[in-house]
Amino acid sequence: MAATTDLLVPALRDVRDAQASVVDRFQAHIAVTPAGTYRRILERHIADAQDHVSSIDEHVEQLRPHDPLRNALDGVRDFAGQATRAARLPFDVAMAVPVGALRGRRRAPERRLLKNAEDEYAITALAVATCRAGESFAREADDAVGAELLVSIRRHDEELLQTLGGSLAEHAAAAVAASNGGRSATQTVRAGWSRLRETVAGAIRWLPGVTRMWRELKGAAVAEDELPIPGYGELTAIEVTDRLPRLSQAELATIEGYERAHAGRSTILNKIVDLSGSEPWPGYDSMNAEKIRARLREADADLTRQVLDYERRHQERPIVTTAAERITI
């Protein structure tokens, strides 16, 4: 247990440092973010992330008995971590704090706000990835309290990711509206998508929520003939919604991104929300009915119920639903 704890504590501190980095970055950006809903989101999350830092500190203190030498070393480490986080801030973003204060919190140009939004999304994604790794260490160390704490932090940050991701298209549209350079909204979304992909490439494999938002952003920039529903532009909203249950989660995200960037029809978007969710297991959407039925023979009751619920909301294939119903009876 001691050896495992020696690995757990550094993992917890990594999560702590990631949360502190989010606080630093968001505080720098708030100086140039105009008053409104988005700024309030950043402000609320700063307070939440600060609470997360305190909670992790308290838990680490419980795991490690009082040791003056160790506490002194930890203090040096925390100071070094603060210096490292400050160094990570892009120079122009770090300068936004004093400049914004001196000029009465003058708002940044729309292009800067778009770049900041991408940056906020990326650093939150990395915080979630770090938290997920910490959960694994906590479970290996039989630290139920720590695991529960990290799960709570991760879920909170994943919800924030959804909100931040949804704002990217709005920031892109605002940048286009403010620009006289003649670039189209699609071109701007494509440029933002490219930068975001490069920034979060290391974290993307960890996070289903991030992966979905990545696909949604990509969907905003695809051509109509690349969509998973043929003849999309000629279909009514009802005709589109009738076809949505047959799509995979990846395809739903693509359609959502495209629809938000174009017509923005609430009937379609609301239906996608109803259908969106985690697959019963990775790769489920790509499996045929016979393979799923075979997999169900080894599934437990909880997984079988997930399959039944998911299948009823999506393709509703009789082979799958009948097999799942027999197991759950």
Phi and psi in degrees as a GROMACS rama.xvg file:
@    title "Ramachandran Plot"
@    xaxis  label "Phi"
@    yaxis  label "Psi"
@TYPE xy
-62.0178  -44.0138  ALA-2
-62.9285  -40.382  ALA-3
-66.7447  -39.3435  THR-4
-63.776  -35.215  THR-5
-61.8801  -26.728  ASP-6
-85.7414  -32.9901  LEU-7
-67.715  -44.7451  LEU-8
-60.6354  -47.0847  VAL-9
-59.7945  -35.5497  PRO-10
-64.8204  -41.5561  ALA-11
-62.9962  -38.8641  LEU-12
-69.5714  -30.9693  ARG-13
-63.5864  -41.7144  ASP-14
-62.9722  -43.5148  VAL-15
-58.3238  -47.0921  ARG-16
-63.7338  -36.0448  ASP-17
-65.4704  -41.3883  ALA-18
-65.1604  -40.7631  GLN-19
-64.7368  -35.577  ALA-20
-64.7216  -38.0913  SER-21
-61.5173  -44.079  VAL-22
-58.8025  -48.4029  VAL-23
-58.7762  -46.6798  ASP-24
-66.9621  -45.3476  ARG-25
-64.8717  -39.9061  PHE-26
-62.5907  -39.2879  GLN-27
-63.8263  -38.6452  ALA-28
-75.3614  -31.7879  HIS-29
-59.364  -29.9567  ILE-30
-58.981  -26.3525  ALA-31
-118.049  7.6677  VAL-32
-89.9815  125.996  THR-33
-65.9096  153.006  PRO-34
-60.0057  143.959  ALA-35
149.006  -169.044  GLY-36
-59.6087  -45.6774  THR-37
-64.2625  -41.4265  TYR-38
-65.1649  -36.9871  ARG-39
-64.3921  -35.1872  ARG-40
-60.795  -46.3134  ILE-41
-62.1437  -43.7172  LEU-42
-63.4386  -43.1255  GLU-43
-63.6604  -40.0227  ARG-44
-72.0355  -30.2673  HIS-45
-58.4687  -47.4665  ILE-46
-62.7213  -42.1884  ALA-47
-64.1935  -44.5304  ASP-48
-64.4372  -35.7871  ALA-49
-64.3438  -38.2851  GLN-50
-63.6624  -39.5378  ASP-51
-61.4394  -42.748  HIS-52
-59.404  -45.4654  VAL-53
-63.9413  -41.3439  SER-54
-64.4407  -40.5893  SER-55
-66.9252  -41.7758  ILE-56
-58.2165  -43.559  ASP-57
-63.8267  -40.2509  GLU-58
-70.0092  -39.8825  HIS-59
-62.1355  -38.4843  VAL-60
-62.3605  -36.0017  GLU-61
-70.4365  -33.0859  GLN-62
-74.4209  -32.3  LEU-63
-109.411  121.83  ARG-64
-64.2809  159.993  PRO-65
-62.4315  126.966  HIS-66
-146.126  108.153  ASP-67
-54.2985  -42.6826  PRO-68
-65.1026  -45.3595  LEU-69
-64.0335  -40.5233  ARG-70
-62.0723  -38.1399  ASN-71
-64.5195  -42.3909  ALA-72
-64.6673  -39.3106  LEU-73
-63.1495  -37.3547  ASP-74
-62.6147  -41.9852  GLY-75
-62.227  -42.1682  VAL-76
-62.8297  -43.8616  ARG-77
-63.2647  -39.8386  ASP-78
-62.9959  -42.8894  PHE-79
-64.7746  -37.6205  ALA-80
-63.7039  -39.5866  GLY-81
-63.0535  -41.9932  GLN-82
-63.7795  -39.6534  ALA-83
-65.2662  -42.5104  THR-84
-62.8955  -39.8549  ARG-85
-63.3285  -38.6808  ALA-86
-67.2392  -28.8516  ALA-87
-72.3691  -26.0042  ARG-88
-62.8663  128.98  LEU-89
-55.4276  142.84  PRO-90
-58.4908  -41.3784  PHE-91
-70.1333  -31.2007  ASP-92
-72.4792  -43.2596  VAL-93
-60.3298  -37.1728  ALA-94
-70.9153  -13.9311  MET-95
-65.657  -27.2993  ALA-96
-66.9088  -58.2636  VAL-97
-64.8842  -37.564  PRO-98
-64.7386  -44.0323  VAL-99
-62.8389  -39.5298  GLY-100
-66.6137  -42.2657  ALA-101
-69.3103  -29.1804  LEU-102
-104.024  23.1129  ARG-103
67.7517  43.2458  GLY-104
55.948  46.9209  ARG-105
-60.9846  131.713  ARG-106
-74.4353  152.074  ARG-107
-81.142  161.775  ALA-108
-60.8021  158.522  PRO-109
-59.1671  -35.0606  GLU-110
-63.7219  -39.4124  ARG-111
-66.9303  -39.8909  ARG-112
-64.1868  -37.2201  LEU-113
-64.0957  -46.2767  LEU-114
-62.1739  -40.45  LYS-115
-62.554  -40.8008  ASN-116
-62.5438  -41.2373  ALA-117
-62.5633  -40.7414  GLU-118
-65.0529  -41.2686  ASP-119
-64.4202  -40.999  GLU-120
-63.5701  -44.9739  TYR-121
-64.7839  -44.3359  ALA-122
-70.9299  -30.3481  ILE-123
-69.5173  -38.6053  THR-124
-61.051  -42.2087  ALA-125
-66.7703  -35.1451  LEU-126
-63.9257  -39.5201  ALA-127
-65.3015  -42.7854  VAL-128
-61.524  -42.9479  ALA-129
-62.8351  -39.2211  THR-130
-65.6657  -40.6915  CYS-131
-62.982  -40.8639  ARG-132
-63.4526  -40.8156  ALA-133
-61.9024  -35.9056  GLY-134
-58.6606  -42.4899  GLU-135
-61.9746  -43.5874  SER-136
-62.7558  -41.4444  PHE-137
-63.6371  -40.8915  ALA-138
-67.7772  -39.4367  ARG-139
-63.1383  -31.7292  GLU-140
-89.1295  5.66474  ALA-141
57.3292  34.8891  ASP-142
-97.3863  83.565  ASP-143
-64.3913  -38.3983  ALA-144
-65.1604  -45.2111  VAL-145
-64.2028  -41.5186  GLY-146
-62.2013  -43.3848  ALA-147
-63.5616  -40.2212  GLU-148
-61.6785  -45.8273  LEU-149
-69.6632  -35.3674  LEU-150
-61.4722  -43.4559  VAL-151
-61.8324  -44.6251  SER-152
-63.5847  -44.9654  ILE-153
-60.9776  -46.1656  ARG-154
-62.5678  -39.0179  ARG-155
-61.4325  -43.8687  HIS-156
-71.0492  -33.0364  ASP-157
-65.7592  -36.924  GLU-158
-63.8166  -40.5507  GLU-159
-62.6026  -39.3801  LEU-160
-57.3948  -42.7163  LEU-161
-59.721  -42.9065  GLN-162
-66.926  -46.8159  THR-163
-64.1452  -40.6269  LEU-164
-62.2106  -41.2129  GLY-165
-64.3095  -25.0918  GLY-166
-79.8714  -17.1471  SER-167
-62.2365  -42.5944  LEU-168
-63.5146  -37.3903  ALA-169
-65.2135  -42.8653  GLU-170
-63.7526  -39.5503  HIS-171
-63.5082  -43.8333  ALA-172
-62.612  -40.084  ALA-173
-65.446  -37.9674  ALA-174
-64.4259  -38.9985  ALA-175
-65.2773  -44.8889  VAL-176
-62.6565  -32.3297  ALA-177
-86.4928  -8.34556  ALA-178
-97.8242  145.156  SER-179
-109.861  13.9806  ASN-180
-80.5245  -7.41956  GLY-181
84.1284  6.07041  GLY-182
-76.4457  142.507  ARG-183
-79.8834  162.994  SER-184
-60.6102  -38.9332  ALA-185
-62.3231  -41.4123  THR-186
-62.7282  -38.7562  GLN-187
-68.0879  -42.8435  THR-188
-62.4296  -39.4717  VAL-189
-62.8548  -40.419  ARG-190
-65.8738  -42.582  ALA-191
-64.4848  -39.9449  GLY-192
-60.8632  -41.2493  TRP-193
-63.1478  -44.8299  SER-194
-66.6464  -41.7423  ARG-195
-63.8819  -40.3693  LEU-196
-60.2483  -42.7287  ARG-197
-66.35  -36.0075  GLU-198
-72.7419  -41.52  THR-199
-105.921  15.4311  VAL-200
-56.6919  -36.382  ALA-201
-71.9347  -24.7476  GLY-202
-98.3396  -15.8223  ALA-203
-60.999  -33.8105  ILE-204
-69.4333  -20.4063  ARG-205
-81.3921  -25.3359  TRP-206
-122.353  108.49  LEU-207
-57.9595  -39.8395  PRO-208
-62.9818  -41.122  GLY-209
-67.7193  -42.2192  VAL-210
-58.3868  -43.1303  THR-211
-62.9371  -43.7743  ARG-212
-66.4345  -34.956  MET-213
-60.0533  -47.2999  TRP-214
-65.6455  -35.8668  ARG-215
-64.7776  -42.9332  GLU-216
-64.1731  -39.5272  LEU-217
-64.8608  -38.4722  LYS-218
-61.2578  -29.919  GLY-219
-65.7195  -21.4444  ALA-220
-107.792  -3.20627  ALA-221
-77.9356  159.762  VAL-222
-80.24  155.928  ALA-223
-58.5457  -37.2927  GLU-224
-73.9969  -4.00634  ASP-225
-94.8457  -4.48078  GLU-226
-72.4408  153.244  LEU-227
-74.4495  -3.22043  PRO-228
-113.155  108.716  ILE-229
-60.3239  142.056  PRO-230
65.3783  30.107  GLY-231
-52.2736  -46.6587  TYR-232
-66.3271  -18.2628  GLY-233
-92.4718  -6.06758  GLU-234
-91.7775  147.853  LEU-235
-76.4312  167.51  THR-236
-59.8251  -39.812  ALA-237
-65.9309  -40.4294  ILE-238
-65.0207  -36.7003  GLU-239
-67.1178  -47.0723  VAL-240
-62.3004  -31.1453  THR-241
-65.3725  -27.1063  ASP-242
-91.3883  -17.417  ARG-243
-60.8916  -39.6157  LEU-244
-60.2554  -19.8719  PRO-245
-85.7125  -3.86166  ARG-246
-89.6031  154.329  LEU-247
-77.1427  169.695  SER-248
-61.6209  -38.1529  GLN-249
-63.5276  -41.5816  ALA-250
-69.5284  -37.4161  GLU-251
-60.813  -41.9765  LEU-252
-63.468  -38.9562  ALA-253
-64.1991  -45.7129  THR-254
-61.232  -42.1606  ILE-255
-60.7263  -46.0513  GLU-256
-60.7182  -43.253  GLY-257
-65.2909  -44.749  TYR-258
-64.9662  -41.7063  GLU-259
-63.2584  -36.0357  ARG-260
-79.851  -11.3979  ALA-261
-122.265  -100.01  HIS-262
-75.0668  -32.7183  ALA-263
63.4933  38.0882  GLY-264
-73.4082  122.657  ARG-265
-64.1878  -32.904  SER-266
-58.906  -44.462  THR-267
-70.6091  -46.6898  ILE-268
-63.7017  -39.6922  LEU-269
-65.6082  -38.3018  ASN-270
-65.9149  -39.0432  LYS-271
-63.0107  -40.3535  ILE-272
-58.9615  -42.9311  VAL-273
-62.9934  -34.2094  ASP-274
-89.3305  -16.6011  LEU-275
-74.962  143.126  SER-276
163.652  173.292  GLY-277
-73.0779  141.891  SER-278
-66.1335  152.489  GLU-279
-55.316  -34.185  PRO-280
-153.607  157.675  TRP-281
-57.3331  131.868  PRO-282
87.6153  2.1938  GLY-283
-55.5923  -46.3236  TYR-284
-61.2802  -25.1982  ASP-285
-90.8459  -2.43009  SER-286
-91.3439  146.021  MET-287
-82.3646  171.598  ASN-288
-62.0781  -38.7028  ALA-289
-65.6827  -39.8544  GLU-290
-67.0566  -37.5707  LYS-291
-66.3379  -42.7149  ILE-292
-60.7606  -39.967  ARG-293
-64.6526  -39.8489  ALA-294
-66.8086  -33.1799  ARG-295
-63.4555  -25.0697  LEU-296
-61.7018  -24.5204  ARG-297
-106.782  3.30386  GLU-298
-85.0997  149.546  ALA-299
-83.9389  179.058  ASP-300
-63.942  -41.2674  ALA-301
-63.6679  -45.5015  ASP-302
-65.4432  -38.1301  LEU-303
-63.0054  -40.3534  THR-304
-65.4262  -37.0651  ARG-305
-62.4889  -42.8112  GLN-306
-62.1638  -45.3264  VAL-307
-62.218  -45.6238  LEU-308
-64.3342  -44.9695  ASP-309
-64.147  -44.1774  TYR-310
-66.6166  -39.15  GLU-311
-63.6262  -32.5425  ARG-312
-84.0221  -13.8219  ARG-313
-117.288  -108.739  HIS-314
-76.7751  -23.5341  GLN-315
52.8317  51.0109  GLU-316
-77.8947  123.989  ARG-317
-56.3857  -37.2144  PRO-318
-58.8837  -41.4443  ILE-319
-76.0698  -49.0423  VAL-320
-64.0505  -39.6901  THR-321
-64.1197  -43.7241  THR-322
-63.2175  -43.6323  ALA-323
-67.0908  -40.2593  ALA-324
-63.2401  -37.9681  GLU-325
-63.9558  -35.9487  ARG-326
-74.6626  -35.6758  ILE-327
-81.4386  -15.2405  THR-328
